[in-house]
Amino acid sequence: MDDSNSISQQNKEAIIELKGELKLVHQKIDTIENNHLAHIQKDIDRISKVLYTIGFMILGQILYTITKILTG
């Protein structure tokens, strides 16, 4: 009977430990979803704006060059 109680107690402790670890994993996932992904999205948006700006500048230079060539 004593072995049965000790195994049962060990199982209860293991379950409690797993529940704690599961809560920690859930908290970390929540932090990633709500915090880190928002920062990554802002960085991507900023990079996109820079790339569009550079693209428009290059397009302007190409159009300027074509205009100069056509007008002589």
C-alpha positions as CSV (number, residue, x, y, z in Angstrom):
1,M,0.0,0.0,0.0
2,D,2.9,2.4,0.7
3,D,4.3,1.9,-2.8
4,S,0.9,2.7,-4.3
5,N,0.6,6.0,-2.3
6,S,4.2,7.0,-3.2
7,I,3.6,6.3,-6.9
8,S,0.3,8.2,-6.7
9,Q,2.1,11.1,-5.0
10,Q,4.8,11.1,-7.6
11,N,2.2,11.1,-10.4
12,K,0.4,14.1,-8.8
13,E,3.7,16.0,-8.5
14,A,4.6,15.2,-12.1
15,I,1.1,16.4,-13.3
16,I,1.5,19.6,-11.3
17,E,5.0,20.2,-12.8
18,L,3.6,19.6,-16.4
19,K,0.8,22.0,-15.8
20,G,3.3,24.6,-14.7
21,E,5.5,24.0,-17.8
22,L,2.4,24.1,-20.0
23,K,1.4,27.5,-18.6
24,L,4.9,28.8,-19.2
25,V,4.8,27.6,-22.8
26,H,1.4,29.2,-23.3
27,Q,2.8,32.5,-21.8
28,K,5.8,32.5,-24.1
29,I,3.6,31.8,-27.2
30,D,1.3,34.6,-26.2
31,T,4.3,37.0,-25.8
32,I,5.6,36.0,-29.3
33,E,2.2,36.5,-30.9
34,N,1.3,39.8,-29.3
35,N,4.7,41.4,-29.0
36,H,7.4,40.1,-31.2
37,L,5.3,39.6,-34.3
38,A,4.1,43.2,-34.0
39,H,7.7,44.4,-34.0
40,I,8.6,42.2,-36.9
41,Q,5.7,43.5,-38.9
42,K,6.7,47.1,-38.2
43,D,10.3,46.3,-39.4
44,I,9.0,44.7,-42.5
45,D,6.7,47.7,-43.2
46,R,9.7,50.1,-42.7
47,I,11.9,48.0,-45.1
48,S,9.0,48.0,-47.7
49,K,8.8,51.8,-47.6
50,V,12.5,52.2,-48.1
51,L,12.4,49.8,-51.1
52,Y,9.5,51.6,-52.7
53,T,11.3,54.9,-52.2
54,I,14.5,53.6,-53.8
55,G,12.4,52.1,-56.7
56,F,10.7,55.4,-57.4
57,M,14.0,57.2,-57.3
58,I,15.5,54.7,-59.8
59,L,12.4,55.0,-62.0
60,G,12.7,58.8,-61.9
61,Q,16.4,58.5,-63.0
62,I,15.5,56.2,-65.9
63,L,12.7,58.5,-67.1
64,Y,15.0,61.5,-66.8
65,T,17.7,59.6,-68.9
66,I,15.1,58.6,-71.5
67,T,13.8,62.2,-71.8
68,K,17.4,63.5,-72.2
69,I,18.1,60.9,-74.9
70,L,14.9,61.6,-76.8
71,T,15.3,65.4,-76.6
72,G,18.9,65.3,-77.7
